[in-house]
Amino acid sequence: MFDQLGSIHPLLPPIVGVLVLLVGAVVINLIAKRVLVGTVRAFARRSSVKWDDALVSHNVFGRLVQVVPALIVFVGVPFVPGLPDGVVQLMRNVAMGYMVLMLTLALTTMLSAANTIYAASPVAKDRPLKGFVQLVQIVVWIFGGVMIIAAVLDRSPLLLLSGFGAMTAILLLVFKDTILSLVASVQLTAQDMVRVGDWIEMPQFGADGDVVDVQLHTVKVQNWDKTITTIPTHRLITDSLNKIGAACRSRVPGGSSAQFLSTFRRSASRRKTKLIISLVSHC
């Protein structure tokens, strides 16, 4: 078949061979998604455990399956007749970079699934690990990005890593806020300074309510009027704030920040105000 195509035009065999290879990779990818991922989802729905549901909801298996078509292209492209060596090497490099990308995505989504599983446990309310998980994901993405670039350019990853040393000052300047938030997130979690459910007040950001989420870069606060305020994580370390823990606030009737603040602000008499201040100071 390829000989007949070559007799018509010398470029037809490599073009048809590449098209057949790509179509075959796409078809196998669709079959793998339908069979493997469908089977895993059906098993997760029938099982009584929850960890497999988290893996399915974060599409971990879908990311892993997408390695298959890139692997087919990586293995099959050298067998395409008449394809120049430079094009073969380029396609293999791109396929390898795509495989590393999908494996990096699978690993980061697996970490997100692990955090979802941990967040469902009772201990997560006192010791959330979302900041640490996001830290690990950043590290995975850095090494994954280096490996992807090294695979596409066909260079050693160590050579690229050595180049980062000369760019340290520029990287520190560009990612200053990220680095500060990274250190602050570790301090907040390790020292248990702020957790989800605490009531904090930071007038400089207009924050006055419950902490609803603590992430690597930001902390979300639901104010007493149900509005949401986002605060950079490192500002919780550098700036002053008023904090009332969830356990302390639960002693006030109602327990929520809105009811707590309403109780505080409607206390016109000094006796009631001193009572609430005394309650806060004993927590």
C-alpha positions as CSV (number, residue, x, y, z in Angstrom):
1,M,0.0,0.0,0.0
2,F,2.7,2.5,1.0
3,D,4.7,1.5,-2.2
4,Q,1.7,2.4,-4.3
5,L,1.3,5.7,-2.6
6,G,5.0,6.4,-3.0
7,S,4.7,5.8,-6.7
8,I,2.1,8.6,-6.8
9,H,4.0,11.1,-4.7
10,P,7.0,10.5,-2.4
11,L,5.3,12.5,0.5
12,L,2.1,10.4,0.6
13,P,3.6,7.4,2.5
14,P,4.8,9.5,5.6
15,I,1.7,11.7,5.6
16,V,-0.7,8.7,5.4
17,G,1.3,6.8,8.0
18,V,1.2,9.7,10.5
19,L,-2.5,10.2,9.9
20,V,-3.2,6.4,10.5
21,L,-1.0,6.5,13.6
22,L,-2.8,9.6,15.0
23,V,-6.3,8.2,14.2
24,G,-5.4,4.9,15.8
25,A,-4.2,6.7,18.9
26,V,-7.4,8.7,19.1
27,V,-9.6,5.6,18.7
28,I,-7.7,3.6,21.3
29,N,-8.0,6.6,23.6
30,L,-11.8,6.7,23.2
31,I,-12.0,2.9,23.8
32,A,-9.8,3.1,26.9
33,K,-11.9,6.0,28.3
34,R,-15.1,4.1,27.6
35,V,-14.0,0.7,29.0
36,L,-11.4,1.4,31.7
37,V,-12.7,4.7,33.1
38,G,-16.3,3.5,32.8
39,T,-15.5,0.3,34.6
40,V,-13.8,2.2,37.4
41,R,-16.7,4.6,37.8
42,A,-19.2,1.8,37.9
43,F,-17.1,0.0,40.6
44,A,-16.8,3.2,42.6
45,R,-20.6,3.7,42.6
46,R,-21.2,0.2,43.9
47,S,-18.5,0.2,46.5
48,S,-19.1,1.3,50.1
49,V,-15.8,3.1,50.6
50,K,-15.4,6.8,49.8
51,W,-11.9,7.1,48.7
52,D,-12.6,5.7,45.2
53,D,-15.4,8.2,44.8
54,A,-12.9,11.0,45.5
55,L,-10.5,9.6,42.9
56,V,-13.3,9.4,40.3
57,S,-14.7,12.9,41.0
58,H,-11.2,14.4,40.6
59,N,-10.8,12.5,37.3
60,V,-7.5,10.8,38.3
61,F,-8.1,7.8,36.1
62,G,-9.1,9.9,33.2
63,R,-5.7,11.7,33.3
64,L,-3.9,8.4,33.5
65,V,-5.7,6.9,30.5
66,Q,-4.6,9.9,28.4
67,V,-1.1,8.6,28.6
68,V,-2.0,5.7,26.3
69,P,-2.4,7.6,23.0
70,A,0.8,9.5,23.6
71,L,2.6,6.2,24.3
72,I,1.2,4.7,21.0
73,V,2.6,7.7,19.1
74,F,5.9,7.5,20.9
75,V,6.3,3.8,20.1
76,G,4.7,3.8,16.6
77,V,6.2,6.9,14.9
78,P,9.6,5.3,14.1
79,F,7.8,2.7,12.0
80,V,6.2,5.3,9.7
81,P,7.8,4.8,6.3
82,G,9.7,7.7,4.7
83,L,9.4,9.9,7.7
84,P,12.6,12.1,8.2
85,D,14.6,11.4,11.4
86,G,14.1,15.0,12.5
87,V,10.3,14.7,12.4
88,V,10.4,11.3,14.1
89,Q,12.5,12.8,17.0
90,L,10.2,15.8,17.2
91,M,7.1,13.7,17.4
92,R,8.6,11.5,20.0
93,N,9.7,14.5,22.1
94,V,6.2,16.0,21.9
95,A,4.6,12.7,22.8
96,M,7.0,12.3,25.8
97,G,6.2,15.8,27.0
98,Y,2.5,15.1,26.7
99,M,2.9,11.9,28.8
100,V,4.8,13.8,31.5
101,L,2.1,16.5,31.5
102,M,-0.7,13.9,31.9
103,L,1.3,12.1,34.7
104,T,1.8,15.5,36.4
105,L,-1.9,16.3,36.2
106,A,-2.8,12.8,37.5
107,L,-0.4,13.3,40.5
108,T,-1.8,16.7,41.3
109,T,-5.4,15.6,41.1
110,M,-4.5,12.5,43.2
111,L,-3.2,14.9,45.9
112,S,-6.5,16.9,45.6
113,A,-8.4,13.7,46.0
114,A,-6.3,12.7,49.0
115,N,-7.1,16.1,50.6
116,T,-10.8,15.6,49.9
117,I,-10.7,12.3,51.7
118,Y,-8.8,13.7,54.6
119,A,-11.2,16.8,54.8
120,A,-14.1,14.4,55.4
121,S,-12.4,13.0,58.6
122,P,-13.1,14.6,62.0
123,V,-9.4,15.5,62.6
124,A,-9.4,17.7,59.5
125,K,-11.4,20.4,61.4
126,D,-8.5,20.9,63.8
127,R,-5.6,20.2,61.5
128,P,-6.5,21.1,57.8
129,L,-3.8,20.1,55.3
130,K,-5.0,22.1,52.3
131,G,-2.1,24.5,52.5
132,F,0.4,21.6,52.6
133,V,-1.3,19.8,49.8
134,Q,-1.1,22.9,47.6
135,L,2.6,23.3,48.5
136,V,3.3,19.8,47.3
137,Q,1.3,20.4,44.2
138,I,3.4,23.5,43.4
139,V,6.6,21.4,43.9
140,V,5.2,18.7,41.6
141,W,4.3,21.3,38.9
142,I,7.8,22.8,39.1
143,F,9.5,19.5,38.5
144,G,6.9,18.5,36.0
145,G,7.4,21.7,34.0
146,V,11.1,21.1,34.0
147,M,10.6,17.5,32.8
148,I,8.2,18.6,30.1
149,I,10.5,21.3,28.8
150,A,13.5,18.9,28.9
151,A,11.5,16.2,27.0
152,V,10.3,18.6,24.3
153,L,13.8,20.1,23.8
154,D,15.5,16.8,24.3
155,R,17.8,18.2,26.9
156,S,18.9,17.0,30.3
157,P,16.7,18.2,33.2
158,L,19.8,18.9,35.2
159,L,20.9,21.4,32.6
160,L,17.6,23.2,33.0
161,L,17.8,23.1,36.7
162,S,21.2,24.6,36.7
163,G,19.9,27.5,34.7
164,F,17.4,28.3,37.5
165,G,20.2,29.1,39.8
166,A,21.2,32.1,37.7
167,M,17.5,33.3,37.7
168,T,17.0,33.0,41.5
169,A,16.9,36.8,42.1
170,I,14.4,37.3,39.3
171,L,12.3,34.4,40.5
172,L,12.3,35.7,44.1
173,L,11.1,39.1,42.8
174,V,8.4,37.7,40.5
175,F,7.1,35.2,43.0
176,K,7.5,37.3,46.2
177,D,3.8,37.1,47.2
178,T,3.7,33.4,46.5
179,I,6.7,32.7,48.6
180,L,5.4,34.8,51.5
181,S,2.0,33.1,51.3
182,L,3.7,29.8,51.2
183,V,5.7,30.4,54.4
184,A,2.6,32.0,56.0
185,S,0.4,29.0,55.1
186,V,2.8,26.6,56.7
187,Q,3.0,28.7,59.9
188,L,-0.8,29.1,60.1
189,T,-1.3,25.3,59.8
190,A,1.7,24.2,61.9
191,Q,1.0,26.6,64.8
192,D,-2.8,26.4,64.5
193,M,-3.1,30.2,64.4
194,V,-6.2,30.3,62.3
195,R,-8.5,27.5,61.3
196,V,-11.8,27.2,59.5
197,G,-14.7,28.2,61.8
198,D,-12.7,30.9,63.7
199,W,-14.1,34.4,63.8
200,I,-11.5,37.1,62.8
201,E,-11.7,40.8,62.4
202,M,-9.3,42.8,60.2
203,P,-10.7,46.2,59.5
204,Q,-8.0,47.0,57.0
205,F,-9.5,44.4,54.6
206,G,-13.1,44.8,55.7
207,A,-13.1,41.3,57.1
208,D,-15.4,40.7,60.1
209,G,-16.7,37.1,60.3
210,D,-16.1,33.4,60.0
211,V,-13.1,31.8,58.3
212,V,-14.6,29.5,55.6
213,D,-11.5,28.5,53.7
214,V,-7.7,28.5,54.3
215,Q,-5.7,28.1,51.1
216,L,-2.1,28.5,50.1
217,H,-2.4,32.1,48.8
218,T,-5.7,33.4,50.3
219,V,-8.0,33.0,53.3
220,K,-11.7,33.5,52.7
221,V,-13.8,35.1,55.4
222,Q,-17.6,35.2,55.4
223,N,-18.6,38.4,57.0
224,W,-21.5,38.8,59.4
225,D,-23.6,40.3,56.5
226,K,-22.9,37.2,54.4
227,T,-20.4,38.9,52.1
228,I,-17.1,37.2,51.3
229,T,-13.7,38.9,51.9
230,T,-10.4,37.4,50.5
231,I,-7.3,38.1,52.5
232,P,-3.7,37.3,51.4
233,T,-2.4,34.5,53.6
234,H,0.8,36.3,54.5
235,R,-1.1,39.3,55.8
236,L,-2.5,37.2,58.6
237,I,1.1,36.9,59.9
238,T,2.3,40.5,59.2
239,D,-0.8,42.4,60.2
240,S,-2.8,42.5,63.4
241,L,-6.1,40.8,63.7
242,N,-8.8,40.0,66.3
243,K,-9.6,36.4,66.6
244,I,-12.2,34.4,68.5
245,G,-12.0,30.6,68.2
246,A,-15.0,28.5,67.2
247,A,-15.0,26.7,70.6
248,C,-15.1,30.1,72.5
249,R,-17.7,31.6,70.3
250,S,-20.0,28.6,70.7
251,R,-20.5,29.6,74.4
252,V,-22.4,32.6,73.2
253,P,-26.1,31.7,72.4
254,G,-26.5,31.1,68.7
255,G,-22.8,30.4,68.1
256,S,-22.5,32.0,64.6
257,S,-20.4,35.1,64.0
258,A,-23.5,37.1,62.8
259,Q,-25.3,36.3,66.0
260,F,-22.2,36.9,68.1
261,L,-21.6,40.3,66.5
262,S,-25.3,41.2,66.7
263,T,-25.2,40.4,70.4
264,F,-22.1,42.5,70.9
265,R,-23.3,45.5,68.9
266,R,-26.7,45.6,70.5
267,S,-25.4,45.5,74.0
268,A,-25.9,49.2,74.9
269,S,-25.2,48.9,78.5
270,R,-21.7,48.6,79.9
271,R,-22.7,45.6,81.9
272,K,-23.5,43.5,78.9
273,T,-20.4,44.7,77.1
274,K,-18.2,43.8,80.0
275,L,-19.8,40.4,80.1
276,I,-19.0,39.6,76.5
277,I,-15.4,41.0,76.8
278,S,-14.9,38.8,79.9
279,L,-16.2,35.8,78.0
280,V,-13.7,36.4,75.2
281,S,-10.8,36.9,77.6
282,H,-11.4,33.5,79.2
283,C,-11.4,31.6,76.0
